[in-house]
C-alpha cells in the first residue's frame, strides 16, 4: 500500500502591516529625523509685518539656517532671525548693520561704520533701500553685540530703539524663501558692503 504524503510548498508568509504599525513607524521617523532637523539645523518662519519691505513682505515663508552661526560668525548684510531682546518669546527678522567692537553712527539716512580697519569711518552704500532712515544715534558695540535694522526703516523696531542685539539671541539666517512660489530663492536679501569687507580682508592679509 502506497503511503500518501501531503506536502506543503516552500513559501514564506508576510504579514501585512497594520495601520497602527505604520503610524508608529512614521512617528518614530519624525521623532528621530525630522525633529532634530527642526530644532538644531533649520526651521520654518513666516514673515509678519512690513519692517523688511521690500526685501521681505508680510506672509512670506522662510527656511532659517540654524547651523552656520555655530561654525562661523554672522556677517554684515546678513538677514537674520533672532529672539526679541525685550520679549524672547517673540522672533524678529532684521539685517545686520554693525558688528562687534564697531561704532555705528546713524545720521538721518546716512550710516557710518568705524572699526579697526576703518578708524576714519566709512559710510555704507545702501542703494537697495527705498525707505529712508530718519534717526540720529551713535552706539559702540561690545564684543558680543550686533546692530540690526529693518529695510523699511520708518516702520522698523530695531537697534535704534531698543539697543544692541546680544549674540546669544540670534537664531539663524534666512536660508531659503519658499513662498510665494514666484520669489523662491536661496539666501534671500543678503547684501555685502563691498568697501568695508574688502578693506577688512586686505588688513587681515597684511597682518
PyMOL commands that set and color helices and strands:
alter all, ss='L'
color gray80, all
select helices_A, chain A and resi 19-41+68-71+153-155+159-162+167-169+181-183+194-206
alter helices_A, ss='H'
color red, helices_A
select strands_A, chain A and resi 42-46+61-65+79-83+91-98+103-108+110-114+122-123+135-140+145-149+165-166+170-179+185-186
alter strands_A, ss='S'
color yellow, strands_A
deselect
rebuild
show_as cartoon
